[in-house]
Amino acid sequence: MTSVSSDVEPPPRGGPGRRLSTFFFSHSRARLGGLLALPLGWMLVIYLGSLFLLLLASFWDTEPFTSDVVRNWNLDNYRRLFEEPVYRNVAFRTISMAVYVTVADAVLAFPLAYYMARVASPRSRNLLVVAVLTPLWASYLVKAYVWRTMLGEEGIINWLLAPFGLDGPGYTTAGLWLAFTYLWLPFMILPIYAGLERIPSSLLEASADLGGRSVRTFFKVTLPLAFPAVVAGSIFTFSLTLGDYILPGLIADEQFIGTVIYTDRGTNLPVAAAFAMVPIAVMVVYLWGARRLGAFESL
């Protein structure tokens, strides 16, 4: 019996792309590393690298006559921040403003987020979400200059208060507080809304079945479960207020950390770099405290 040779050619061997995909398919860790290489590289080189250089610059010095940076390692810049009252006052003013803005946003955001998550109909909820997101589509500078116009002598705030014989806050710390509260309010509403929406209705019904009234249910069930969401929103409002320098320069008549850093960066870069460590240290302490309180456990 004679064998008949087949005309079918053997399948071609896989090319480089096929071999590479086969390698990643069989090595899950290599696949994960390839996916995270670009974002992690950006974070390590661009973000953390720039912070590291900023930290190094805070230990340098400047030439008194030319203002050139001299790499003389010392702690004089940090000593200057603690010894000179002006820097302490600016830091206290900025941190206080961040606290006031965070508290105001939390007080304003919680009722609205609760209504959106637990009371409003689906159609009303969607409209409210769009209304909260709409200010985020506008440019930050546009909103900043709008608030500067509103707080001016001929602004709409004075126009509304004139019939009552009152004046608006103007270009003061109170006016800056109002502007900051408006700017960062969506960043507080959205996390709280998401946190309240995740609370099972069965827990609220169980509290009612056990005799808990609305106020008691709110403080014993709703608020503790929504606390991590409030902390998440406060991280945005607190940190954004600490680092902002544009709005204080447009509205406030007092110095804040951001404006001092912006002013000193050209004349005394090491001092500006040392002062920039203050909001970073404040946020590290805040995040550590929030974690110790268990605020991130159910996020």
C-alpha positions as CSV (number, residue, x, y, z in Angstrom):
1,M,0.0,0.0,0.0
2,T,1.5,3.3,-1.1
3,S,1.3,6.3,1.1
4,V,0.0,9.5,-0.4
5,S,1.9,12.6,0.6
6,S,-0.2,15.4,2.0
7,D,-0.1,18.9,0.4
8,V,-1.0,20.6,3.7
9,E,1.8,22.8,5.0
10,P,2.6,22.8,8.7
11,P,1.3,25.9,10.5
12,P,3.9,28.8,10.6
13,R,5.6,29.4,13.9
14,G,4.4,32.4,15.8
15,G,6.0,35.8,15.3
16,P,7.5,38.0,17.9
17,G,4.2,39.5,18.8
18,R,2.6,36.1,19.3
19,R,5.5,34.8,21.4
20,L,5.3,38.0,23.5
21,S,1.6,37.6,24.1
22,T,2.1,33.9,25.0
23,F,4.8,34.9,27.5
24,F,2.5,37.5,29.2
25,F,-0.4,35.1,29.2
26,S,1.6,32.5,31.1
27,H,3.3,34.9,33.5
28,S,0.7,36.9,35.4
29,R,3.2,39.0,37.3
30,A,5.0,40.1,34.2
31,R,1.6,41.0,32.7
32,L,0.7,43.1,35.8
33,G,4.1,44.8,35.7
34,G,3.7,45.7,32.1
35,L,0.4,47.2,32.7
36,L,1.6,49.3,35.7
37,A,5.0,50.2,34.3
38,L,3.9,53.5,32.7
39,P,1.8,54.9,35.5
40,L,4.2,53.8,38.2
41,G,7.1,55.2,36.2
42,W,5.3,58.5,35.8
43,M,4.6,58.7,39.5
44,L,8.1,57.7,40.6
45,V,10.0,59.9,38.1
46,I,7.8,62.9,37.6
47,Y,5.8,63.2,40.9
48,L,7.9,61.7,43.6
49,G,11.1,62.8,41.8
50,S,10.0,66.4,41.8
51,L,9.0,66.2,45.5
52,F,12.4,64.7,46.3
53,L,14.2,67.6,44.5
54,L,12.0,70.0,46.3
55,L,13.0,68.5,49.6
56,L,16.7,68.7,48.7
57,A,16.3,72.3,47.7
58,S,14.9,73.1,51.2
59,F,18.2,72.3,52.7
60,W,20.2,74.7,50.5
61,D,21.0,78.3,50.9
62,T,21.0,81.5,48.8
63,E,23.7,84.1,48.0
64,P,22.6,87.3,49.8
65,F,23.6,89.6,47.0
66,T,22.7,87.6,43.8
67,S,20.0,85.4,45.2
68,D,21.6,82.4,43.5
69,V,21.0,79.0,45.1
70,V,24.1,77.7,46.9
71,R,24.2,74.0,47.9
72,N,25.3,74.5,51.4
73,W,23.5,71.9,53.5
74,N,21.9,73.3,56.6
75,L,18.6,73.6,58.5
76,D,18.5,77.4,58.5
77,N,15.4,77.5,56.3
78,Y,13.3,75.3,58.6
79,R,14.7,77.2,61.6
80,R,13.6,80.4,59.9
81,L,10.0,79.1,59.5
82,F,9.7,78.3,63.2
83,E,11.5,81.5,64.5
84,E,9.9,84.2,62.3
85,P,6.3,84.9,63.4
86,V,5.2,85.8,59.9
87,Y,5.6,82.3,58.6
88,R,3.8,80.8,61.6
89,N,1.0,83.3,61.2
90,V,0.7,82.5,57.5
91,A,0.7,78.7,58.2
92,F,-1.9,79.1,60.9
93,R,-4.1,81.3,58.7
94,T,-4.0,78.8,55.8
95,I,-4.7,75.7,57.9
96,S,-7.5,77.5,59.6
97,M,-9.0,78.5,56.3
98,A,-8.8,74.9,55.1
99,V,-10.6,73.7,58.2
100,Y,-13.3,76.3,57.8
101,V,-13.9,75.5,54.2
102,T,-14.0,71.7,54.9
103,V,-16.5,72.1,57.7
104,A,-18.7,74.4,55.6
105,D,-18.6,72.1,52.7
106,A,-19.5,69.1,54.8
107,V,-22.4,70.9,56.4
108,L,-23.7,72.0,53.0
109,A,-23.0,68.8,51.2
110,F,-24.4,66.3,53.6
111,P,-28.1,67.3,53.3
112,L,-28.0,67.6,49.5
113,A,-26.1,64.3,49.1
114,Y,-28.6,62.6,51.5
115,Y,-31.5,63.9,49.5
116,M,-29.9,62.7,46.3
117,A,-29.1,59.3,47.6
118,R,-32.1,58.4,49.8
119,V,-35.1,60.7,49.0
120,A,-35.0,62.0,45.4
121,S,-36.6,60.1,42.5
122,P,-34.3,58.6,39.9
123,R,-35.1,61.5,37.5
124,S,-34.5,64.1,40.1
125,R,-31.4,62.3,41.2
126,N,-29.9,62.4,37.7
127,L,-30.7,66.1,37.3
128,L,-29.1,66.9,40.7
129,V,-25.9,64.9,39.8
130,V,-25.7,66.9,36.5
131,A,-26.2,70.1,38.4
132,V,-23.3,69.2,40.8
133,L,-21.0,68.2,38.0
134,T,-21.7,71.2,35.8
135,P,-19.5,73.7,37.7
136,L,-16.6,71.3,37.3
137,W,-16.8,71.7,33.5
138,A,-16.0,75.4,33.8
139,S,-12.4,76.7,34.0
140,Y,-11.0,77.3,37.4
141,L,-9.7,80.8,36.4
142,V,-13.1,81.7,35.0
143,K,-14.8,80.8,38.4
144,A,-12.1,82.7,40.3
145,Y,-12.5,85.9,38.3
146,V,-16.3,85.6,38.5
147,W,-16.0,85.5,42.3
148,R,-13.7,88.5,42.2
149,T,-16.3,90.4,40.3
150,M,-19.1,89.3,42.6
151,L,-17.2,90.4,45.7
152,G,-16.3,93.8,44.2
153,E,-17.9,97.0,45.3
154,E,-20.2,96.9,42.3
155,G,-20.7,93.2,42.5
156,I,-23.9,91.3,42.7
157,I,-23.4,90.5,46.4
158,N,-23.4,94.2,47.4
159,W,-26.3,94.8,45.1
160,L,-28.4,92.1,46.8
161,L,-27.5,93.3,50.3
162,A,-27.9,97.0,49.7
163,P,-31.7,97.0,50.3
164,F,-31.0,95.7,53.8
165,G,-28.3,98.3,54.6
166,L,-25.6,95.6,54.5
167,D,-22.3,95.3,52.7
168,G,-20.7,92.2,51.3
169,P,-17.5,90.7,52.6
170,G,-15.5,92.2,49.7
171,Y,-11.8,91.3,49.2
172,T,-11.3,89.9,52.7
173,T,-10.7,86.5,54.3
174,A,-14.5,86.0,54.6
175,G,-14.9,86.6,50.9
176,L,-12.1,84.1,50.2
177,W,-13.9,81.6,52.5
178,L,-17.1,81.9,50.5
179,A,-15.2,81.5,47.2
180,F,-13.3,78.4,48.4
181,T,-16.5,76.9,49.8
182,Y,-18.2,77.2,46.4
183,L,-15.3,75.9,44.4
184,W,-14.7,72.7,46.4
185,L,-18.3,71.9,47.3
186,P,-18.7,69.4,44.4
187,F,-15.7,67.5,45.7
188,M,-17.5,67.0,49.0
189,I,-20.9,66.2,47.6
190,L,-20.0,63.4,45.2
191,P,-18.1,61.2,47.8
192,I,-20.8,61.6,50.4
193,Y,-23.5,60.8,47.8
194,A,-21.6,57.7,46.8
195,G,-21.2,56.6,50.4
196,L,-24.8,57.2,51.3
197,E,-26.0,55.3,48.2
198,R,-24.0,52.2,49.4
199,I,-25.8,52.0,52.7
200,P,-28.2,49.1,52.6
201,S,-31.8,50.2,53.3
202,S,-32.3,47.1,55.4
203,L,-30.1,48.6,58.1
204,L,-32.2,51.7,58.3
205,E,-35.4,49.6,58.4
206,A,-33.9,47.4,61.1
207,S,-33.2,50.5,63.2
208,A,-36.8,51.7,62.7
209,D,-38.1,48.2,63.7
210,L,-36.0,48.4,66.9
211,G,-37.6,51.6,67.9
212,G,-35.0,54.0,66.6
213,R,-36.4,57.4,65.6
214,S,-35.1,59.3,62.6
215,V,-32.7,61.5,64.5
216,R,-31.3,58.5,66.5
217,T,-31.0,56.4,63.3
218,F,-29.1,59.2,61.6
219,F,-26.5,59.6,64.3
220,K,-26.2,55.9,65.2
221,V,-26.5,54.3,61.8
222,T,-26.3,56.7,58.8
223,L,-23.6,59.1,60.0
224,P,-21.1,56.4,61.1
225,L,-21.5,54.5,57.9
226,A,-21.1,57.6,55.8
227,F,-18.1,58.9,57.9
228,P,-15.5,57.4,55.5
229,A,-17.2,59.2,52.6
230,V,-17.0,62.5,54.5
231,V,-13.3,61.9,55.2
232,A,-12.7,61.2,51.5
233,G,-14.4,64.4,50.6
234,S,-12.5,66.4,53.2
235,I,-9.2,65.2,51.8
236,F,-10.1,67.0,48.6
237,T,-11.4,70.2,50.2
238,F,-8.7,70.4,52.8
239,S,-5.7,69.7,50.5
240,L,-7.0,71.9,47.6
241,T,-7.4,74.8,50.0
242,L,-4.0,74.3,51.5
243,G,-2.2,74.4,48.2
244,D,-4.2,77.0,46.3
245,Y,-2.4,80.3,45.5
246,I,-4.4,81.8,42.7
247,L,-7.7,82.6,44.5
248,P,-6.0,84.1,47.6
249,G,-4.0,86.3,45.3
250,L,-7.1,87.5,43.6
251,I,-9.4,88.0,46.5
252,A,-7.7,88.0,49.9
253,D,-5.7,90.9,51.3
254,E,-3.6,88.6,53.4
255,Q,-0.9,86.2,52.7
256,F,-1.4,82.4,52.6
257,I,1.1,79.5,52.2
258,G,0.6,79.3,48.4
259,T,1.0,83.0,47.8
260,V,4.2,83.2,50.0
261,I,5.7,80.2,48.1
262,Y,4.8,81.8,44.8
263,T,6.4,85.1,45.8
264,D,9.6,83.5,47.3
265,R,10.2,81.1,44.5
266,G,12.1,83.7,42.5
267,T,14.0,85.4,45.3
268,N,14.6,82.7,47.8
269,L,13.9,79.2,46.4
270,P,15.2,77.2,49.4
271,V,12.8,79.0,51.8
272,A,9.9,78.5,49.4
273,A,10.8,74.8,49.2
274,A,11.0,74.5,53.0
275,F,7.6,76.3,53.3
276,A,6.1,73.9,50.7
277,M,6.9,71.0,53.1
278,V,4.4,72.4,55.6
279,P,1.1,71.5,53.7
280,I,2.7,68.2,52.8
281,A,3.4,67.4,56.4
282,V,0.0,68.6,57.5
283,M,-1.7,66.2,55.0
284,V,0.5,63.3,56.1
285,V,-0.5,63.9,59.7
286,Y,-4.1,64.2,58.7
287,L,-4.2,61.0,56.7
288,W,-2.4,59.1,59.4
289,G,-4.9,60.3,62.0
290,A,-7.8,59.4,59.7
291,R,-6.4,55.9,59.2
292,R,-5.9,55.5,63.0
293,L,-9.6,56.4,63.5
294,G,-10.6,53.7,60.9
295,A,-11.9,56.1,58.4
296,F,-10.6,54.1,55.4
297,E,-11.6,50.6,56.4
298,S,-14.9,50.6,54.6
299,L,-13.9,52.8,51.6
